[in-house]
Amino acid sequence: MFTGLIHHLGRVDAVEPTPTGVRLRVRPDAWEGPAAPGDSIAIDGVCLTLAEPPVGGVFAFDAIPETMRMTALGDLTPGDRVHMEASATPTTLLGGHIVQGHVDGVAEVISVVSEGEWRVRLRTPSGLEALMVPKGSVTLAGVSLTIAAVDAGRGSWFEVALIPTTLEKTKLGDWKPGTRVNVESDVIARTVAHQLRFLAGPGGVRPGARAGGM
């Protein structure tokens, strides 16, 4: 589990093909705390496992082809900046929201307004329209953010507002139209939506239907 609060930025050192996918090498700008093989670390919001002890300050992660294809990690090239977050512990301050590191889709930046309040509009990935809740939480590239507005019609877009601290500590200020961004919907909204789909029959919610354990 993660919190969506970014404490470290890193740069991609190498993207190396392997027999099982890709080995992604990332050099963090700094790293506080341990880093051992098997540790879970989120890279731009994708939960990856540290594959080996860091060598020369470089962290190595293995990603399967599906992960590279279904997330924006497939767009990374050497020199690109990435967000890094170590997994949370029972004593971690939950200053963002519960983030699993399981990306639901990739959104594309539609527009960026940087005059006055900094707002970014993104195209909602197909199938996630109902999960983009005004004033609700969303994780973009691993960053916990609040949804400021949504398309009231088809839900085809949503907006987030970025505060100066977020712009200072993340790479979100680099976004421009066309940038592809990993999206993880709020786990609570996702769970409720799943339960409603389970309970719904062809004509809607089945009379007397109950979710398991409810």
Secondary structure, DSSP 8 states (H G I E B T S, - for coil): -B-S---EEEEEEEEEEETTEEEEEEEES---S---TT-EEEETTEEEEB-S--BTTBEEEEE-HHHHHHSGGGG--TT-EEEEEE---TTS---S--B-S---EEEEEEEEE-SSSEEEEEE--TT-GGG--TT-EEEETTEEEEEEEE-TTT--EEEEEE-HHHHHHSSGGG--TT-EEEEEE-HHHHHHHHHHHHHEETTEE-TT---TT-
